[in-house]
Amino acid sequence: MGEAVQRRFLGLTAVMAALGMTATLSACGGDADAGDVTLKLVAADYGTGPENSSEKYWSGVAAGFEKEHPGIKVDVTVLHWKDVDREVAEMVKAGDAPDIAQIGAYADYAKAGKLYTADETLAIRTTANFLPGLTDAGKINGTLYGLPFVASTRLLFYNEQLFDQAGLDAPETWDDIRSDAAALKAKGVDYPFALPLGQEEAQAETLMWLLSGGGGYTDDVGAYDIDSAENVATFRWLRDNLVGAGLTGPVAPGKLDRAKAFEAFADGKVGMLNGHPTLMDKAEAEGIKVGMVPLPGSDGPTKGSMGVADWMMGFKENGHRQEIGKFFDYAYSDENVLEFAESYDLLPVTGSASAAMEADKKHKKLRPFLAALPNSTFTPYGKTSWATVSDAIKKKIGSAVAPGSNPEGILGEVAAEATRAEAAE
């Protein structure tokens, strides 16, 4: 607080004391406690069924929080991850925003002035504990609105048994991928390299390849650069060296969704693909011996990986700033962060929890993913235009690798949509 504000604060306190009155005064810009409060929390379900539903996790967190904070209740609603973003958007539109949402996007709400900033809710120690790259991805114009909740990175997965049978070593470059895929095809492997550019998660698969070719979705100052020379060269290479050579399997990349590619890997039908920790456990449960290496690049292993994050945010609508902040500080304890990450084979978003996971021998298999996270590149979460651009990528990018296609023209179409979407912000 400034000196003048401090004088007014002290003067008010003295007057109230002289009148024999008591009051609860909060920090500058804060809310006074006003009796019992119920926080409405809406979160995504990361589970695959009732036995591992995220509702169990959030109910446990809510119960622990309520015990430590009498007078604050937490009403938990957990929705399927495919529906939760839409459902929250409808709540906000109807004037019935939750106090807290744990969903996949925050930028639209932040730019509409509907969210509290981290400075308005979190203790300094909580904010300082977030991994820096994730904090940067949660900012708009330098202000943190999206609180990273959970993260994941990608590595190249390969079937060690299939590689051993073909006499292959783990790939380090694109040329290695091409030659290894050709050898696997000669051995009768259905999907020498599975390339899921179907609409389910094409935007993520695309970014992995763009990064491995020295490009990305944005330039150094954060402007879209989708049809850059590096990106065009990457998709020409994919078209000519993998897809055109018949090394990506029986389903065209533009029609192959990630879930189907992952199922095929767990069934032993895929030689290589880009994967995340959940696939590692699923494949090993099916008896697949999984090898993992950093994403091969045009000249060697890619220095960074693609990162994925989901977000927590606090809505202003009900005015429960202080209570939301208390819940955030509780939810981001190491115990809670680690419990969720361990439950779903994901990565913690705080420095202390990441260090604890890395030191724990039972998480040895996750260490390569933890090592990749600090240098990961994220999709442009802070752009409200990203939803439109991501949708355009999902619909069009698969055709950019089809034999005889024009990658430059297709990337140019997506870039034009990105320009229009940015102009409409």
C-alpha positions in Angstrom: 0.0 0.0 0.0 1.1 3.6 -0.7 2.0 5.9 2.2 -1.2 8.0 1.8 -3.4 4.8 1.8 -1.6 3.5 4.9 -2.4 6.8 6.7 -6.1 6.5 5.8 -6.0 2.8 6.9 -4.5 3.6 10.3 -6.8 6.6 10.8 -9.9 4.4 10.1 -8.7 1.8 12.5 -8.1 4.4 15.3 -11.6 5.9 14.8 -13.2 2.5 15.0 -11.2 1.6 18.1 -12.3 4.8 19.7 -15.9 4.0 19.0 -15.5 0.6 20.6 -16.2 -1.1 17.3 -14.6 -4.2 15.7 -14.1 -5.0 12.1 -12.3 -7.3 9.8 -10.1 -5.4 7.4 -8.5 -7.0 4.5 -5.5 -6.1 2.4 -5.7 -3.2 -0.1 -8.4 -4.0 -2.7 -9.6 -7.0 -0.8 -13.0 -8.2 0.3 -14.3 -8.3 3.8 -15.3 -11.8 5.0 -19.1 -12.0 5.0 -20.0 -15.2 6.8 -20.3 -18.6 5.3 -19.5 -18.9 1.6 -19.9 -21.7 -0.8 -17.5 -21.9 -3.7 -18.7 -23.5 -6.9 -15.9 -25.5 -8.5 -16.3 -27.1 -12.0 -13.5 -29.5 -13.1 -12.6 -31.8 -15.9 -12.7 -35.6 -15.5 -9.4 -37.2 -16.4 -10.5 -40.7 -15.4 -11.6 -43.5 -17.7 -14.5 -44.7 -15.5 -16.1 -44.5 -12.0 -13.1 -46.3 -10.4 -10.7 -43.5 -11.2 -13.0 -40.5 -11.7 -11.5 -37.1 -10.9 -14.6 -36.5 -8.7 -13.0 -38.6 -6.0 -9.9 -36.4 -6.1 -11.8 -33.1 -5.9 -14.1 -34.3 -3.3 -11.1 -35.3 -1.1 -9.5 -31.9 -1.7 -12.7 -30.1 -0.9 -13.2 -32.1 2.3 -9.6 -31.3 3.5 -10.0 -27.7 2.6 -13.3 -27.3 4.4 -11.8 -28.9 7.5 -9.0 -26.3 7.6 -11.3 -23.4 6.6 -14.6 -23.4 8.6 -17.2 -21.2 7.0 -16.1 -22.0 3.4 -17.8 -24.9 1.6 -16.9 -26.2 -1.8 -19.6 -27.5 -4.2 -17.8 -29.8 -6.7 -19.0 -30.6 -10.2 -16.9 -32.8 -12.4 -17.7 -33.1 -16.1 -16.3 -35.2 -18.9 -13.2 -33.5 -20.4 -14.9 -33.4 -23.8 -17.8 -31.4 -22.4 -16.4 -29.3 -19.6 -15.1 -26.3 -21.6 -18.4 -26.0 -23.4 -20.4 -26.3 -20.2 -18.4 -23.7 -18.4 -18.8 -21.3 -21.4 -22.6 -21.8 -21.2 -22.6 -21.1 -17.5 -20.6 -17.9 -18.0 -22.9 -16.8 -20.8 -25.9 -17.4 -18.6 -24.5 -15.3 -15.8 -23.9 -18.3 -13.6 -20.1 -18.6 -13.7 -18.4 -21.0 -11.3 -16.1 -19.5 -8.7 -13.3 -21.8 -9.8 -12.9 -23.7 -13.1 -10.3 -26.3 -14.0 -10.6 -26.5 -17.8 -8.5 -26.3 -21.0 -8.6 -22.6 -21.8 -8.6 -19.3 -20.0 -7.8 -16.5 -22.5 -11.4 -15.6 -23.6 -12.5 -15.1 -20.0 -9.4 -13.1 -19.1 -9.7 -10.7 -22.0 -13.4 -10.2 -21.2 -12.4 -9.1 -17.6 -14.1 -12.1 -16.0 -11.1 -13.6 -14.1 -9.1 -12.6 -11.1 -5.4 -12.3 -11.7 -2.9 -14.5 -9.7 -1.8 -11.4 -7.8 -5.4 -10.9 -6.6 -5.8 -14.4 -5.3 -2.6 -16.4 -4.7 0.0 -16.2 -2.0 3.4 -15.1 -3.4 4.9 -18.4 -2.4 2.3 -20.3 -4.5 2.9 -18.2 -7.6 6.7 -18.4 -7.3 6.5 -22.2 -7.2 5.0 -22.6 -10.6 7.4 -23.8 -13.3 8.4 -20.7 -15.3 7.5 -22.0 -18.7 4.0 -22.8 -17.5 3.6 -19.4 -15.9 4.6 -17.8 -19.2 1.9 -19.8 -21.0 -0.7 -18.6 -18.5 -0.1 -14.9 -19.0 -1.8 -12.3 -21.2 0.2 -9.1 -21.6 2.5 -10.1 -18.8 -0.3 -10.8 -16.3 -1.0 -14.3 -15.0 -4.6 -15.3 -15.3 -4.4 -19.0 -16.2 -3.0 -21.0 -13.3 -1.3 -24.1 -14.6 -3.0 -27.2 -13.1 -1.4 -30.2 -14.7 1.1 -30.7 -17.6 2.4 -33.2 -20.0 5.2 -33.4 -22.6 5.8 -35.6 -25.6 8.7 -38.0 -26.6 9.2 -40.3 -29.5 8.0 -43.8 -28.5 9.3 -46.9 -30.3 8.5 -50.6 -29.9 11.8 -52.1 -28.7 10.9 -55.6 -29.7 10.1 -54.6 -33.3 13.3 -52.5 -33.4 15.3 -55.4 -32.2 13.8 -57.8 -34.7 14.7 -55.3 -37.5 18.2 -54.7 -36.0 17.6 -51.0 -35.5 18.8 -48.4 -33.0 16.7 -45.6 -31.6 16.3 -42.7 -34.1 17.9 -39.3 -33.6 17.2 -37.6 -36.9 14.5 -37.4 -39.5 16.7 -39.5 -41.8 16.8 -42.2 -39.1 13.0 -42.1 -38.9 12.7 -42.6 -42.6 15.3 -45.5 -42.8 13.9 -47.2 -39.6 10.4 -46.9 -40.9 11.4 -48.5 -44.2 13.1 -51.4 -42.4 10.0 -51.9 -40.2 7.7 -51.9 -43.2 10.0 -54.6 -44.8 9.4 -56.7 -41.6 5.6 -56.4 -42.1 4.9 -53.8 -39.4 1.4 -52.3 -40.0 2.3 -48.7 -39.0 6.0 -48.2 -39.3 5.4 -44.6 -38.2 1.9 -43.7 -36.9 1.2 -40.1 -37.9 -2.2 -39.0 -36.3 -3.2 -35.8 -38.1 -6.9 -36.5 -37.7 -9.1 -34.0 -36.1 -8.9 -35.4 -32.5 -5.5 -33.8 -31.7 -3.9 -32.7 -35.0 -2.9 -29.4 -33.5 -0.6 -31.1 -31.1 1.0 -33.6 -33.5 1.6 -30.7 -35.9 3.4 -28.6 -33.3 5.7 -31.5 -32.5 6.8 -31.8 -36.1 7.1 -28.0 -36.5 9.4 -27.8 -33.5 11.5 -30.7 -34.8 12.0 -28.7 -38.0 13.0 -25.5 -36.3 9.7 -23.8 -36.7 6.5 -23.4 -34.6 3.1 -21.7 -34.6 4.5 -18.3 -33.5 7.7 -16.3 -34.0 10.0 -14.9 -31.4 7.6 -12.0 -30.5 4.5 -14.2 -30.3 3.0 -13.4 -33.7 1.6 -16.3 -35.8 4.1 -17.6 -38.3 2.3 -20.7 -39.5 3.4 -20.7 -43.1 7.1 -20.0 -42.4 9.7 -21.5 -44.7 10.7 -23.9 -41.9 7.1 -25.1 -41.4 6.6 -25.6 -45.1 9.8 -27.6 -45.4 8.7 -29.8 -42.5 5.5 -30.7 -44.2 7.1 -31.3 -47.5 9.5 -33.7 -45.8 6.5 -35.6 -44.2 4.7 -35.7 -47.5 7.7 -37.0 -49.5 9.6 -39.2 -47.0 6.9 -40.8 -44.9 3.4 -40.5 -46.3 4.4 -40.7 -50.0 6.8 -43.6 -49.3 3.9 -45.6 -47.7 5.5 -45.6 -44.2 2.6 -44.3 -42.1 0.3 -47.3 -42.3 -3.0 -48.3 -43.8 -5.0 -45.2 -42.5 -4.3 -41.9 -44.1 -2.8 -39.5 -41.5 -5.6 -37.0 -42.0 -8.1 -39.7 -41.0 -6.0 -41.2 -38.1 -6.9 -39.9 -34.7 -4.5 -40.0 -31.7 -6.7 -42.5 -29.8 -6.6 -45.0 -32.6 -2.9 -44.6 -33.1 -2.3 -45.2 -29.4 -4.5 -48.3 -29.4 -2.5 -49.7 -32.4 0.8 -49.0 -30.5 -0.5 -50.8 -27.4 -1.5 -53.7 -29.7 2.0 -54.0 -31.1 1.2 -52.8 -34.6 3.2 -49.5 -34.5 6.9 -49.1 -34.8 7.1 -45.4 -33.8 4.9 -42.5 -32.8 4.9 -39.4 -30.6 3.5 -40.3 -27.2 2.9 -39.2 -23.6 3.2 -40.9 -20.2 -0.3 -42.3 -20.2 0.4 -44.3 -23.4 3.6 -45.6 -21.8 1.7 -47.3 -19.0 -1.0 -48.5 -21.3 1.4 -50.1 -23.7 3.5 -51.7 -21.0 0.4 -53.2 -19.4 -0.2 -54.9 -22.8 3.4 -56.3 -22.8 4.9 -53.8 -25.1 8.5 -52.8 -24.2 8.6 -49.1 -24.8 11.7 -47.1 -25.8 11.6 -43.3 -25.5 13.9 -40.7 -27.0 13.6 -36.9 -27.5 11.9 -36.0 -30.7 14.3 -36.5 -33.6 14.8 -33.4 -35.7 16.1 -32.6 -39.1 19.7 -32.4 -37.9 19.6 -34.2 -34.5 17.4 -34.5 -31.4 15.1 -31.6 -30.9 16.3 -29.4 -28.0 12.8 -28.8 -26.7 9.5 -30.7 -26.7 5.9 -29.8 -27.1 4.2 -29.2 -23.8 0.5 -29.4 -22.9 -1.2 -27.8 -19.9 -4.7 -27.5 -18.4 -5.6 -24.5 -16.3 -7.3 -23.3 -13.1 -8.9 -19.9 -12.9 -11.0 -17.8 -10.5 -14.1 -16.0 -11.8 -15.0 -12.6 -10.4 -18.8 -12.9 -10.8 -19.6 -13.9 -7.2 -17.0 -11.7 -5.6 -15.3 -14.5 -3.6 -11.8 -13.4 -4.2 -10.3 -14.2 -0.8 -12.0 -17.6 -0.5 -10.9 -18.5 -4.0 -7.3 -17.5 -3.1 -7.4 -19.7 0.0 -8.6 -22.6 -2.0 -5.9 -22.2 -4.6 -3.2 -22.0 -2.0 -4.5 -25.2 -0.5 -5.0 -27.0 -3.8 -1.4 -26.3 -4.9 0.2 -28.0 -1.9 2.7 -30.6 -2.9 0.5 -33.4 -1.5 -2.4 -32.4 -3.7 -0.4 -31.7 -6.8 1.4 -35.0 -6.6 -1.7 -37.0 -5.9 -3.4 -35.8 -9.0 -0.3 -36.1 -11.3 0.4 -39.6 -10.0 -3.3 -40.7 -10.5 -3.2 -39.9 -14.2 0.4 -40.3 -15.2 0.8 -36.5 -15.7 3.4 -34.0 -14.6 3.2 -31.6 -11.7 3.3 -27.9 -12.4 5.2 -26.7 -9.4 8.9 -26.8 -8.8 8.7 -28.4 -5.4 6.3 -31.2 -6.5 8.4 -31.8 -9.7 11.6 -32.2 -7.6 9.8 -34.6 -5.3 8.5 -36.7 -8.2 12.0 -36.8 -9.8 13.6 -37.9 -6.5 11.1 -40.7 -6.0 12.3 -44.0 -7.5 8.8 -45.2 -8.2 8.6 -42.4 -10.8 11.8 -43.3 -12.6 10.0 -43.8 -15.9 8.7 -40.3 -15.8 12.1 -38.6 -15.5 12.6 -38.1 -19.3 9.2 -36.3 -19.4 10.1 -34.2 -16.3 13.4 -33.3 -17.9 11.7 -32.2 -21.1 9.1 -30.0 -19.4 11.2 -26.9 -18.6 12.2 -26.5 -22.2 8.8 -27.3 -23.7 7.0 -25.1 -26.1 3.2 -24.7 -25.6 0.5 -23.8 -28.0 -0.5 -20.1 -27.8 -2.9 -20.5 -24.9 -2.9 -16.7 -24.3 -4.4 -15.9 -27.7 -8.2 -15.8 -27.8 -7.8 -16.5 -31.5 -6.2 -19.8 -30.8 -9.5 -21.7 -30.7 -10.3 -20.7 -34.2 -6.8 -21.4 -35.5 -6.6 -24.8 -33.7 -9.9 -25.7 -35.4 -8.6 -24.7 -38.8 -5.5 -26.9 -38.2 -7.5 -29.9 -37.2 -9.7 -29.6 -40.3 -7.0 -28.9 -42.9 -3.5 -30.1 -41.8 -4.0 -33.7 -42.7 -4.3 -32.8 -46.4 -0.9 -31.1 -46.3 0.9 -34.4 -46.2 -1.2 -36.3 -48.8 0.7 -37.4 -51.9 0.6 -34.7 -54.5 -0.6 -32.0 -52.0 0.6 -28.4 -51.7 1.8 -27.9 -48.1 2.7 -24.3 -48.7 -0.8 -23.5 -49.9 -2.6 -25.3 -47.1 -0.4 -23.8 -44.4 -1.0 -20.4 -46.1 -4.8 -21.0 -45.8 -4.4 -21.7 -42.0 -2.2 -18.6 -41.7 -4.8 -16.5 -43.4 -7.4 -17.7 -40.9 -5.0 -16.9 -38.1 -4.6 -13.4 -39.4 -8.4 -12.9 -39.6 -8.9 -14.3 -36.2 -6.3 -12.0 -34.7 -7.8 -9.0 -36.4 -11.2 -9.9 -34.9 -10.0 -9.9 -31.3 
